[in-house]
């Protein structure tokens, strides 16, 4: 059954923006219409959804994660204060 989407829809067939006319099984169409996500489209309405182009290689190469180098303690910090306390 052809339906016209009221809202964005994503599923195994792809992602469809509002206003897309798509052909789906009758059971799925009935559920989408009952949930007010779509309206029944005219039988002669052309499908506006684009067909998937197939798989594309989009894998990213792993980038090594590096932590920033530890910063040296500032003079006069907590360690210096503790050392001063031990001297006294």
C-alpha positions as CSV (number, residue, x, y, z in Angstrom):
1,X,0.0,0.0,0.0
2,X,1.3,3.5,-0.8
3,X,1.4,5.9,2.1
4,X,2.5,9.5,2.5
5,X,4.6,10.1,5.6
6,X,3.5,12.8,8.1
7,X,6.7,12.5,10.1
8,X,10.2,11.3,9.5
9,X,10.4,7.5,9.4
10,X,13.4,5.2,9.6
11,X,13.4,1.4,9.2
12,X,15.0,-1.5,7.4
13,X,14.1,0.1,4.0
14,X,15.8,3.4,4.8
15,X,15.1,6.8,6.2
16,X,12.2,8.9,4.8
17,X,11.5,12.6,5.5
18,X,8.0,13.9,6.0
19,X,6.0,14.1,2.8
20,X,7.7,11.0,1.3
21,X,5.4,8.6,-0.6
22,X,6.5,5.0,0.0
23,X,5.1,1.6,-0.8
24,X,5.0,-0.7,2.3
25,X,3.2,-3.9,3.2
26,X,-0.4,-3.5,4.1
27,X,0.1,-4.4,7.8
28,X,2.8,-1.9,8.2
29,X,0.8,0.8,6.4
30,X,-2.2,0.2,8.6
31,X,-0.1,0.6,11.8
32,X,1.5,3.8,10.5
33,X,-1.9,5.2,9.5
34,X,-3.5,4.2,12.9
35,X,-0.6,5.9,14.7
36,X,-1.1,9.1,12.7
37,X,2.4,8.8,11.3
38,X,1.2,8.5,7.7
39,X,-1.8,9.0,5.4
40,X,-3.0,6.7,2.7
41,X,-1.7,7.9,-0.7
42,X,-3.4,7.8,-4.0
43,X,-2.7,4.6,-5.9
44,X,-1.3,6.6,-8.8
45,X,0.9,8.8,-6.6
46,X,4.6,8.5,-7.6
47,X,7.0,7.3,-5.0
48,X,9.1,10.2,-3.9
49,X,11.5,8.1,-1.7
50,X,14.9,7.6,-3.2
51,X,16.1,4.0,-3.6
52,X,19.1,3.0,-1.5
53,X,22.3,3.2,-3.6
54,X,23.9,0.1,-2.0
55,X,26.6,-0.2,0.5
56,X,29.4,2.3,0.6
57,X,32.7,2.0,2.3
58,X,32.5,4.5,5.0
59,X,34.7,2.9,7.7
60,X,36.9,5.2,9.5
61,X,40.5,4.3,10.3
62,X,41.1,4.0,14.0
63,X,42.9,7.0,15.5
64,X,45.1,6.3,18.5
65,X,43.9,7.9,21.7
66,X,46.6,9.8,23.5
67,X,46.4,11.3,26.9
68,X,48.0,14.6,27.6
69,X,51.4,14.4,29.3
70,X,51.2,14.8,33.1
71,X,52.0,18.3,34.1
72,X,54.8,19.0,36.6
73,X,53.7,20.2,40.0
74,X,53.7,23.9,40.4
75,X,56.2,25.4,42.9
76,X,54.5,26.3,46.1
77,X,51.7,23.7,45.6
78,X,50.4,21.1,48.0
79,X,53.6,19.1,48.1
80,X,55.7,22.1,48.9
81,X,53.3,23.0,51.7
82,X,53.5,19.5,53.1
83,X,57.3,19.6,53.0
84,X,57.3,22.9,54.8
85,X,55.0,21.4,57.5
86,X,57.5,18.5,58.0
87,X,60.4,20.9,58.5
88,X,58.6,22.9,61.2
